Structures are given as C-alpha cells and as structure tokens.
Amino acid sequence: MKIILKKKYGQHILVNKEIIKQIISFINPKYYQIMLEIGPGLGALTIPITKYNKNLSIIEIDKNFVNILKQNKILANSNVNIILNNILNFNFLILTQKYKKRIRIFGSLPYNISITIIFYLFKYLNNIKDMNFIMQKEVVNCLTALPGGKNYGCLSIITQLFCKIKSLIEIKANSFFPKPKIISNMVSMRPYINNPYNLNNIFFLKKIIKQAFSMRRKILRNSLVNLFSIEELNYLGIDYKIRAEDVSILEYCQLANWLELNNKRL
C-alpha cells in the first residue's frame, strides 16, 4: 500500500531505532497496564511496545495509516485496538470504564496542535496515570519552566498546577522522516493524586496570570493594579515590585483565592 504523508496532520515518522529504544525505556510499559497511543503513524513505537503490554489501544486520524496498521501481523496477533478517530473527539471514559483502571497515554503529538491536545486531556486527568509525549522542544521548555526564566508563563503555570512534569530526552530532526524544521523533546507528565496547590477556583487564577503576563515587563503593582492594592499584596507576602515571571505557582494560587474572596472588582 502506498504511503502518503499529509502535511495537514503534521506527519513525521520516527525512524531512529536507538531513539525508539530510549523512548520505550522511559515509558517503561508493563504487561497489565492500560495503554493508549496517540498518533501511532506506521507503528514505530506501537510494534515494539506490544512485547511488553497486551492492553494497547491506538488512535489514528489518518485512514490510510489505519489500513496499514490493520494489516500488520504483529499488531493483529497482539490484539491491538486500532481506532480511527480524531483524538480531540475521543471519549477516554470508554477505556477507563471498560478496564476500571487509569490509563497511560503516550505518543508523538502533531506540533501544531500539541497544546490543544494536552488541554483536552486535562478534562480526563482523574482517569490518567501518566502521559509521555514527543513534542516541539520550545513547547517542552515552556511546560517545564520555573519562575524567573524567560520561558515561564501561563502555559507553565496551568500545566504544572495539575501535573508533575519532567523533560526526558532531546530528539534531533534527523530522527524523523521527513525531517521537521524543529528539534523535538520527550516529556513526562504525571497528574497529581494529591494536588500540592490549594486552589479554590481556576477561573480567578486564569484571569490573574493572563493579565500579569500580558504585561510581563511591568511590576505587579502596575500589571495587577485593578485587582490588588499594594496593601493586599503586602498582606499576602508577595513583593509588589517583582514581575509576573518571578511569581511562583503557589503565590499565584494565593492571589486567586484572595481574589475569589474579594471579587467585588470582577
């Protein structure tokens, strides 16, 4: 069957066998776990993972790829559940309700919608054990950024609010075919079972960080002037002379909880 790569799906096939081995080692699949792969392509990760896991489902949007995967004898003999669907339309509760377990998700995400996919998955965090993704290195740098760094921003805060995140390995462009114009990175995301942040309402957090980072070069006294007085910031123990990028997630949660209690300005 002829293989046609479609630009609209951002298809880049992982071909570096050593990198594939490293990725599978990081994922560390176990026989009894419920696993789901997003965007398996031609099965670069799927096929070797069948050696270690027998509860594997894969979701692929490209009908041509799905037909190729269905003809693969290794996948057929391993009873891999091949699903033709858009990941952004998939109901993950189907799997968790079937197996009565939290699922492990992995895959190489299309660069252009990787963040959209992650935020979609956040709706199912209570049903997810962990996520291991290959993504654009610049995005991973933002996901893992700490306060004080140039990459720290709204994305860092929202993702780290819900997950423990770790950058694993950098993947060069020549590990894929065709070669993308960017460098990739593998990242691990594990949802908190006991969330360390005491946040009451994410609405207020989103409002604060969106405003603060839209004026990230201004100090808090100026960027959040319509939300907090200097006296309130002092009361909360937050220096009004620092910028948005210097405020920790815990401190942003403090601000959000305070704003919820005193929301007369909203």
C-alpha positions in Angstrom: 0.0 0.0 0.0 1.3 3.4 -1.0 2.3 5.7 1.9 1.3 9.3 1.6 2.3 11.7 4.3 -0.2 14.5 4.8 1.0 17.9 5.8 -2.2 18.9 7.4 -1.7 16.2 10.0 1.9 17.2 10.7 3.1 13.7 10.0 6.8 13.0 10.8 7.7 9.3 11.1 10.1 8.3 13.9 12.9 6.2 12.2 15.8 6.3 14.6 15.9 2.9 16.2 18.1 3.9 19.1 15.8 6.8 20.0 12.8 4.5 19.8 14.5 2.1 22.3 15.2 5.1 24.7 11.6 6.3 24.4 10.2 2.9 25.2 12.7 2.6 28.1 11.4 5.9 29.5 7.8 4.8 29.1 8.5 1.5 30.8 5.3 -0.3 29.8 4.1 -3.2 31.9 2.0 -6.1 30.8 -1.0 -5.4 33.0 -1.3 -1.6 32.3 -3.9 0.0 30.1 -2.1 2.0 27.5 -3.2 4.3 24.7 -1.0 5.8 21.9 -2.0 9.0 20.2 -0.9 9.2 16.5 0.9 5.9 16.0 1.8 6.6 12.4 3.2 3.4 11.0 3.8 1.8 14.4 7.4 2.9 15.2 6.5 2.8 18.9 3.4 0.6 18.7 5.0 -2.5 17.4 7.9 -2.8 19.9 5.6 -1.9 22.8 3.5 -5.0 22.1 6.3 -7.1 23.5 5.6 -5.6 26.9 1.9 -4.8 27.0 -1.2 -6.6 26.0 -3.8 -3.9 26.7 -2.9 -1.4 24.0 -5.2 0.9 22.1 -4.1 3.3 19.4 -5.9 6.3 17.9 -5.0 7.5 14.4 -6.8 10.2 12.4 -5.4 9.1 9.0 -7.4 6.4 7.4 -4.5 5.3 5.2 -2.3 4.7 8.2 -5.1 2.8 9.9 -5.4 0.5 7.0 -1.7 -0.2 7.0 -1.7 -0.8 10.8 -4.6 -3.2 10.5 -2.6 -5.3 8.0 0.4 -5.6 10.4 0.6 -9.2 11.7 2.3 -8.3 14.9 -0.4 -5.8 15.8 -3.1 -8.3 14.8 -1.6 -11.1 16.9 -1.3 -8.7 19.9 -4.9 -7.8 19.7 -4.1 -4.1 19.5 -7.3 -2.0 19.5 -6.9 0.3 16.4 -9.2 3.3 16.5 -9.8 5.6 13.5 -10.7 8.9 15.2 -9.6 12.5 15.9 -8.1 12.5 19.4 -10.0 15.7 20.2 -13.3 13.9 19.7 -12.4 10.8 21.7 -14.1 10.0 25.0 -11.4 8.5 27.2 -14.1 7.3 29.7 -14.8 4.5 27.3 -11.4 2.9 28.2 -11.4 3.7 31.9 -14.9 2.3 32.4 -14.1 -0.8 30.4 -10.9 -1.7 32.3 -11.7 0.0 35.7 -8.1 1.4 35.7 -6.4 4.7 35.0 -4.8 4.7 31.6 -1.2 5.5 30.4 -1.0 7.7 27.3 1.9 8.2 25.0 2.7 9.3 21.5 4.3 11.8 19.1 1.9 14.7 19.0 1.4 16.9 15.9 3.5 20.0 16.6 0.7 22.4 15.5 -1.9 21.1 18.0 0.2 19.6 20.8 -1.0 22.2 23.4 -4.6 21.8 22.3 -4.4 18.0 22.8 -2.8 18.4 26.3 -5.6 20.8 27.4 -8.2 18.4 26.0 -6.6 15.5 28.0 -6.8 17.7 31.2 -10.5 17.1 31.2 -9.8 13.4 31.9 -6.9 13.8 34.4 -8.7 11.8 37.1 -8.6 8.9 34.6 -5.0 9.2 33.5 -2.0 7.6 35.3 0.7 9.4 33.2 1.4 10.9 29.8 4.7 10.6 27.8 4.8 12.7 24.7 7.2 13.8 21.9 6.7 17.4 21.3 8.4 20.6 20.0 11.4 21.4 22.2 10.3 25.0 22.6 6.9 23.9 24.0 8.5 21.5 26.4 10.8 24.3 27.6 7.6 26.3 28.4 5.9 23.3 30.1 8.9 22.7 32.4 9.9 26.3 33.0 10.4 27.6 36.6 9.8 31.1 37.9 12.4 33.6 36.9 13.0 32.1 33.5 12.2 33.6 30.1 10.0 30.5 29.2 7.9 30.7 32.4 4.4 31.8 31.7 0.7 30.9 31.6 1.4 27.5 30.0 4.0 26.6 32.6 1.6 27.5 35.4 -1.5 25.8 34.2 0.2 22.5 33.3 2.4 22.4 36.4 -0.7 23.1 38.5 -2.1 19.7 37.6 0.9 17.6 36.7 4.5 16.8 37.8 6.4 17.4 34.6 9.9 16.3 33.5 11.8 16.8 30.3 13.4 13.5 29.3 15.5 13.5 26.1 16.1 15.8 23.1 15.3 14.3 19.7 17.1 15.6 16.7 15.3 16.4 13.4 17.1 13.6 11.6 15.4 11.1 13.8 12.3 11.6 11.8 11.2 11.2 8.2 10.6 13.7 6.7 12.9 15.9 8.8 10.9 18.6 10.7 12.4 22.1 10.8 12.5 22.0 14.6 14.1 19.9 17.4 11.8 17.7 19.4 11.8 16.6 23.1 10.2 13.9 25.1 8.3 15.0 28.2 6.7 13.1 31.1 3.6 14.4 32.7 2.1 12.7 35.8 -1.2 14.1 37.2 -1.1 14.8 40.9 -3.1 12.4 43.1 -2.9 14.8 46.0 -2.5 18.3 44.4 0.1 20.4 46.3 -1.6 23.7 45.4 -4.6 24.9 47.4 -6.6 26.5 44.6 -10.3 27.1 45.0 -11.3 28.3 41.6 -9.2 28.2 38.4 -11.2 31.0 36.9 -9.6 33.5 39.1 -6.1 32.1 38.5 -6.5 32.3 34.7 -7.7 35.9 35.0 -4.7 36.9 37.1 -2.0 35.2 35.0 -3.5 36.3 31.7 -3.4 39.9 32.8 0.0 39.7 34.5 1.8 38.0 31.6 0.2 40.3 29.0 2.3 43.0 30.7 5.2 40.8 31.8 7.8 43.5 31.9 5.7 45.6 34.4 5.9 45.0 38.1 2.9 43.6 39.9 1.9 46.9 41.4 1.2 48.1 37.8 0.2 45.0 35.9 -2.4 44.0 38.6 -3.4 47.4 39.7 -7.1 46.9 39.1 -7.1 43.6 41.0 -4.9 44.1 44.1 -3.7 47.1 46.1 -0.1 47.3 47.4 -1.5 46.7 50.9 -3.2 43.4 49.8 0.0 42.2 48.1 2.0 43.0 51.2 -0.6 41.2 53.4 -0.2 38.1 51.2 3.5 38.3 51.5 4.0 38.9 47.8 6.5 41.6 46.7 4.7 44.2 44.6 8.0 45.2 42.9 8.5 41.8 41.1 7.3 40.9 37.6 4.9 38.2 36.5 7.7 35.8 35.7 9.0 35.9 39.2 5.8 34.8 41.0 5.6 31.2 41.9 2.6 29.0 41.2 1.8 28.8 44.9 1.8 32.6 45.1 -0.5 32.8 42.1 -2.8 30.4 43.8 -2.8 32.6 46.9 -3.7 35.6 44.8 -6.5 33.7 43.1 -8.0 32.5 46.4 -7.8 36.1 47.7 -9.5 37.5 44.6 -12.3 34.9 44.9 -13.0 36.1 48.5 -12.9 39.7 47.5 -14.3 39.6 44.0 -16.1 42.9 44.1 -13.9 44.2 41.3 -14.9 41.5 38.8 
